[in-house]
Amino acid sequence: MLHTEDMVDASQDRPPTPEAAELDYSGRQLGDYQLLRRLGRGAMAEVYLAEQSSLHRQVAVKVLKGNLATDESYVKRFHFEAQAAASLVHANIVQIHEVGCIDGIHYIAQEYVQGQNLRELMVRHGPPDTRLAVNVMRQVAAALYKAGECGIVHRDIKPENIMLAKSGEVKVADFGLSRTMDDGQAVNLTQVGITMGTPLYMSPEQVEGKPLDPRSDIYSFGVTCYHMLAGVPPFRGDTALSVAVQHLKKQPERLEKLRPDLPRALCRIVHKMLAKDPIHRYTSARELLKDLKSLPIDGGDAIDAEGIDQVSEVDVDLIAPEGNEATQRLAAVMKGQSELKPPRRWAFWLAPVVAAGFLLGGGLAWLTRDPWLLADARPGVPKLETIHDQMSYAASIADPDRRIEAWESVITFFEQSEYEAQHRTAKQHLARLYLVNNRYDDALRIFEEFAGLSELEKELKSFGLAGKYIVLSNQGKRQEAQSVFDDWFPLRRDLSDNVLQQLMAERLDAIKRGADRDLRQSIEDVQREWREASETASEAGDMDE
C-alpha cells in the first residue's frame, strides 16, 4: 500500500507569495550571529550566511519561516531536527552549533560548508570517474555508519543533502527528517504536511509507510550513487506516485550497461544497496564500508578492510585525509582548477567551466599548462576510444566552429541508449554554442527537448525553458516567448547554468521595468539569489588561493 502522505508531487512547487519573498533577515543581528545574506530556502526554513561574533567565524543559520513560527507542530519539528543532528559529531556530518529563539525567530546555527552540493556538481559536470565517485561514497557511508551507531535514520538521503567542501571533504547535511528508531513522538511530527523524503530517492518501505531502520538510508544512498554514476536516477516518471510505484515494483537497469567503464564490483555494490527487500541489502553502513574499502581503484591495491570493525579506524580512514589523491582531485574539481593533473577522461568534468569562459569571453589562460587541452583542431573529428575521451577532446577545442563539431561527435559516435547522461551533457554544450553563434533553429531543437522533461528533473527542465525563451525572444516571437516564460518562472530557482543565468538576467531587467509590484519583487528576488550564489562561489575561490 502506498503511503502518499510522505510524497509531494513536483507540480506542487509554487513560487513564493510576495509576503514570503519579502521576509529577508539579511543584515540583522540574531543573538551572537550577524546575518550577512540569504543562501537559500526550503519548505520550512531559509538559510543565511552569518558571522558568529564571539568566535569570529562564518556559520550557516537556518531560520524557520515566519508564517510557520506560530504553528506548534512546525516549531516542534524544527527543534527536533536540531536535537537529532546535534547528537551526531563526525567529520562527514554537518555540525550543529546552537538552536534558539530570539524575538519569535526560531533558528539553528550550524557549520557552513564552502562549496556546493552533489546535485549541483552532477548537473554542471556530469557523472564522475570511478576514483572520485568511490571517494564520495566512502565519506557518505562513514556518515551513515555514525548515524546508524547512534540509532538515527536520516530519511532523506539525496544529492542535495550531500555537501562537497572546497577542501574535498564530503558532508551529509539536513537531518531534518531524521528520527531516532525508538522515538515514539516522531510519528506525530509527520502529520503536519511536510515532505518526509523525496520520491526519487525513497526506499520501498518508506513509500509504504512502514517502520524504517538504517537500511532505508542505504537504499536511498544507493539511488543517489546510481544517479551519480549513471547521470540519471534509476526510476523516473511524470508524477511522484509513478516514481514511487517503480521503487516498489521495477528493477533498475544494470549500471554496468550504462557505464561499461565502471568496475563490476562497484556496480554490484550499488545494486545490492538497491535491493527491494531490506533483508537483501547491506545490514548496516559498516558492511557497505567494508566493500567500498576493498575496491581496487584505478589499478591500485585494495585497502585492507579488517580494521573497519574498529570505530576509531573508520573515523580516521574514511574522512578523506588531505593527502588522499582522490580527495585532492575532488578539491581540484570543486575549486575549478587542476591542482593535480587528471586523466584525460576527467577533462570533461571541467567542460561547463571551460564552455562558460569561452562563451562569455573570459580568460582561461591557466588551461594552457595541459598539452591535451591545447590539441590542435584538425580536419575531421577523430573517434576516440571512450566517450569520456571524446568529451575531453571536445572541451579542449578553442575554435568555436570546431568545438561545435567536436561536441556533435560525442552524439554521433556513441549511442544515446548506452550513454544517456553523457548525451545530455553534450547537448547542453551544443545548445549554448548554437545560441551564441545565432544558430537558433539548432539551439531551439535541443532546448525544446529539455523543456519537455518531467517536473522531477527541474534543473534540466529550467535550462530548456530558459533557453527556449531566449531563442524565441531573439527571433521576435514575443507571444510564444511569453508563454514559455510563464512556464519557466516557477522553476527560476532551479536554473543553475551560469551562461543562461546571465542571459536571463538581462531579459529580466527589461521585463521588470514594465512589471507590477509583485512580479517585480519576485524578479528582484531571483536576481539577488543568482548574484549571491555567484558571490559565494567567488569568495570561496578567493579563500582557496
N, C-alpha and C positions, 0 to 999 in steps of 0.2 A: 504493500500500500504506500502510495506516495505521500510524503509529509510536506505538503505545499506551503505551509506557513513559514517554512525556513527558506523559501525561494522568492526572489523578486525578479519579475521579467524586466529585461533591459529597457523595454519601452516605458517603464515607469520612471525612468531617469529624466526628470524635467528640469528646465533651467530654474534657478532660484528666483524667488519673488524679489521685487525691488527692495522690500524691507530686509530680506536676508542679505542681499548684496551690499547693503549699507552698513552691516554690522562688521566693522573693521576696527580692531583694537590696536592697530599699529601706532606706535608712539606712546602708548600708555604704560605706566608703571604698575605692575601687578605684584605687590609684595616685594620680593627680592629680585624680581625679573622685569627688565625693561624690554617690552615687546617691540622689536625692530621692524619686522614686516611679515606679512602673511605668506606662508609657504604653500599651503594647500588646504583643501577642505574635504570632509567626508560626510556621511549621512548624519552623524551625531555631533561632530566637533570640527573646529578649524584649528590648524596648526600654524604656529608662529615661530619665526627665528627670534630668539631673545638673548639678552646679555644678563647673566646672573651677577648681580653687583658684588656680592660678598666674595665670590671666588674668581671673578673676572674671567668667566668662560662663557662660550656660546652654548645654549641649550635649545631644545625644541619644546615649546609649551603648547599643549593641546587644551583648547578651551571649549567647553560644552556650549553648543549653540543656545542663544538666549531664549528662543521660543521653546526649548526643551528643558531649560533650567527650572521651570516651575512644575514639571512633571516628576513626581517622586520616583516612578519606575525608571525613567531615564537616568535620573541622578544616582539611584542605587547601582544601576548597571555601570555607569561611568566610574564610580568609585570602586566597584568590584573589579573592573578592568585593572585599575592601578594596583589593587591589593594582590591580584593574581600575578601580574607581571613583576611586581617588586620582589616577590619571593624567588625569582629566577635570576641568579647572579652568574653570568657566564659571558665570556668574551664574544660569543657569537649570538648574543641576545641583546637587543636594545635595552639599556638600563633605565629604570625609573628612579628619579631623584626625589620627587616630592609630589604629594597630592594635597590640594587645599581648596578653600573657597574664600574669596575676598569680595565684599560688596555684591554678593549674589552671583559672582562669576566663579564657576567651578572649573578647576584647571588641574592638569597633570604636567609636571616638568620632567622631561626625560632627555636622555642622551641625544645629541644632534649628530647625525651621520652625514658627513660631507660626501656627496656622490649622487647616485641615482638608484632606482630600484631595478630589479631584474627585468620587469616588463618593459621599461623604457629602453634598457640595453638591447633586449631582443628585438624590439621594433626598429631601432636605429641600426643595428649591426647584424641581425640575423643569427642563425644557430652558431654556437661556438665550436671550437675544435675539442677533441677528447680531453686533452690535458686540463684546459680551463674549466670545462664542464664538470669534470670529476672533482676539481678543487672546490668549486662552488657546492657540489653535492656533499662532500665530506664536511664542510663547515656547517651547512644547514643540518645535516644529520647529527652533528655534535650538539647543536642547539636542541634538537628534538630529543636527543638522549637525556640531556639535562632536564628538560620539561617532564619527560616520562618518569625519571627518577623522583621528581617532586610530585608525581601524581596529577600532572596538569595536561590537559588536551587543548591544543591551540584552537582547533575547529575551523580555521580559515587560512590554511597554508596555500599561498598562490604567489605568482611572480611579483605582484605589487607589494607584498609583505616581506620580500627578501631584499634587503638593502645591501648595496655594493659600495663600500667605502673607498675613498681615493687611495687609501693605503693598500687595498687589495683584500681587506678583511670583509667577510660576509656576515651580516647580522639579521636575525629574524625579528621583525617588528610586529606591533599591533596584536598583543594578546587580548584584545578587547572582547573576543568571543570565547576566550578560554574558560574552562571550568575545572575545578578540582573534581576528581572522579567520585568523591564521597560527599559532595556538597549538595544537599537537597534543595537549598534555596535557589540554585541556578535555574531550575525548571521554570519557576515563575518569572524569571527575568527575561525569558524568551517570548513572552506573550505580549510585548509592547510594540510589535510591528517592525522591529529592527531585523535587517537581513542577517541571518545566522549562517554565514558561509556563502560561498559563491558557486552557483550551479556548475560552471565549467570544471570546478576542482573538487566538488563534493564526493565523499565516499558513498557507496550504495547504502550503507546503514544510516548515514546521515540523511540521505534522501528520504528514507523510510521512517525517519524519526525514532530510530532505535537508540539504546544507550551506546555511548561512544567510549573508546579507550584509545591509547596511543596508536593502535593500528589504523585508525581512521586518518590520523595525521600522516601516516606513512603512505596511505593511498593517495591523499591529496598532494603529497610531495612527489609521488610517482607521476601523477598527472602533470605537475609542474615540470618535472625532469623530462618527460616525454615532449612537452611543449617546447622546452628549451632546446632539446636536441633535434627535434623534427621540424621546428619552426611553426608548427600548428598543434593545437590541442588534440588529444585522441578522439574526442567527441565534439561535434558541432551541430547546431540546429538554429532554427529561426526563433525559438522561444526557450525560456528556461526549462519548461516542462519537457520539451522534446530532448533536451540535453540530459535531463535527469533520468528519463526512461532509458537512454543509451547507457548510462552508468550502471543501471540495473541489468540490462539485457544483452548489450552488444560487446563483443570483444574488439579491442583496438587493433588496427593494422600493425603488423610486426615492424618494430622500429628499425631492424636491420635492413628491411626492404626500402625504407625511406632514406636511411643513411648507411649505405653499404660500407662506408669508411670506418664506422664505429666498431670497436671490439665486440665480439659476440657476447663475451662475459658481461660487459656493461649493459647490453640490450637485455640480457636475461635478468639482471638486477632490476631494471626498470619495470619489466613485465611482471616480475614477482611482486613488486610493490603494488601493481595494478590488479592483483587477483580480486575477483568479485567477493569471494568468501574470505573474511579476515583470517580464518584458520590457515589459508594457503599463502598469506603474506608473511613478511618478517614479523616475528612476535614482538620485537622491540627495535629501537634505533641502534641498540648495541649490536644486534646481529647484522643490521644493514651496514654499520661501520666496519665490521669485520670484512665483509665482502668488498666494500669500497677500498679499504686499505690494501687488500690483497691484489688489486688490479695492477698489472704491469702497464704503465702508460708510456707511450712514445718509445717503446723499446727498452724502457728502464726496468729495473728489477721490482718485483712485487715487494711491498712492505710487510714485514712480519706482523701478523695481526694478533699474536698471542697476548700481547700486553693490553689488548682492548678491555680485558676484564679488570684492569686497574683504572679506577676513575681518574686518578691523577694523570695517568698517561694519556687518557682520552683528552683531558683538558689541555695538556701541553702539546700533544702531537697534532691535534686537529683544528687549532685556531689559526692556522696559516701563519707560521713564523716568517719574519721578514726575509730570511734567507731562502725561502722556498721559491724555486724558479716559477712555478705556475702562479703563485701569489704575486710575484713581481710582474708577470705578464698581465695578470688581471689588473694590477695597479696601472700598468702602462696603458692598457685599453681605456681605463677609467679616466686617466689624465689626458687622453687624446694624443699621446706621443709614444714613440717606440724607444723606451729605455733599454729593453732587451730586444735584439733583432729577432722577430718572429719568423717561423717558417713561411714560405710563400703563400700557403693556403690561408694564412692568417691575415694577409693584407686586406681581404675583402671586409674584415671587421671594421677597418678604418675607412671603408669606402664612403659612407654617408658624410663623414667629416671632410674627406677629400672632395667629394662632389659639391658639397655646400660651399667650400672655399673657392673652387673654380667658378661656380655659378655666380657667386657674389663678388668675384674679382679679388678675393682675398689672397694674401701671400702664403705659400706653403713651402717656403724655402727649406724648412727642416727635413722635408722628404728627400731632398737631393742626396742625402748620405747613403741611401739604399740603391744600389745599381739596378735591382729588379724594378724599382719604381721609376727608373729612368729609361725603361725599354723603349727603343725607337719604334715609331709607327711604321709598319711595313705594309706593302700592298697585300691585301687579303688578311684575314684574321686567322691565325693558326688555331687548330683544335688541340687543346692541351689534355693531359691525362685525366684530370678530375675536374668537376665543376668548381671546386674551391680554387684550383689554379686558374681556371677560366675567369672567375670573378676577380681574382687578384690581378690578372693581366688587364682586365677592363678598367679596374681602379687606377692602374698605372699610367694610362694613356692621357697625355696632356691636350692633344689636338681635339677640339670639340667634335668634329665630324668623325674622326677615327674612334673617339670614345663612344659615340653612339653605336657605331658598327661593332665595337668590342662588346658592349653590353647586349646588343642584339644577338651576338654569337652565343651568349650563355643560354638564351632561349632556343636558338636554332640547333645547337649541338647536343643538348641534353633534354630528355623527355620530361615534360611537366609532371606526368603521373608518378615519376620516381623522385622528383626534386621540386615539389610544390613550393616549399619555403624559399628556396633559392630563386625560383622563377619570380616569386613575389618581390623579393629584394631587387632583382634585375629590372623588373617592370617599374618599380618606384624610381630607380635611377633614370630609366628611359623617359618616364613621364616628365620628370624635372627637365631633362635635357631637351626633349621635344618642345616643352613650354618655352624655355628661354631662347630657343632657336626658331621660335614662331612656327613650328610645325604643329599647328593647333589640332588638326584632324587626328594626327597620330597620338598626340597627348590626350585628347578627349576620349579616344577609344580605351586607353588604359585607365584614366580617371573614372570613367563610367563603370568599368569592371570592378574597381574598388568601392565605388559608391553603391553598388548593388549588393554588397556583402551584408550579412546579418548584423543586427544591432549588438550582438555579442562580441563582434570584432570592431570595437568602437574606434580605435586608433586608425586602422586602415580605412574604415568607412569615412571617418572625418577627413582623412587625407584625400580620398576620392572625391568627396563632395566639395571640399575647398578647391581642389584643382579644377574640377568641372565648372565651378562658379567663376574662377579666374579666366578660364578659356572662353566661356560664353560671354563674359563681360568684355574681353578683348575683341571678340567677334561682333560686338554691338547687339547681341541678342538679349536685351535687357529684361524682357518679360520672363524668358526661360531662366535667366540668371537669378532673378528674384525668387523664383520657385525653388531653385536649388539652394539659395541662401537660407530660405526658411527651413529647409530640411537640415542644413548644416548647423545652424545656430545652436540648437540644443546639444550638439556634440562639439561645440567650440573648444571646450577644455580638454578634449581628447586629441587635439591636433598637436603633435609633438615634432613635426618636421620643421626644421629651422627655416628652410627656404620658403615654404608655403606660409609659415607664420609671418615672415617679413612682407610677402606679397599681400597677404590678407590684411595685415595691419594698415597698409597704405589705403586699401579699399574701405576698411572700417572707418578711417578718418573721414573719408568723403561721405559715407553713409551717416556718420554721427552728426554732421553739420545740419542735416535735414531731418533728424530723428526726433521723436518725442522724448520726454524726460526719462521714462522707464527704459526705453531701448538704448538711449544714450548712456544711462547708468550701467546697463549690462555690458555694452561695448567697452566702456572705460574700465569696467571690472576685469574683463578678459584680457584687455591690452596690458593692464597693470600686472596681471598674473604672468603673462608672457615675458614682460620686462623683468620681473622679479626672478623668474626662473633663469633668465639669461644672466642676470647679475650674480645670482647664486653660483652658477656654473663658472662664471668668470672669476669670482672671488676664490672659489675652490682651486682653480688653476693657479691663481697668484700665490696662494698659500703653499703650493707644492713646488714652486720654482726655487 
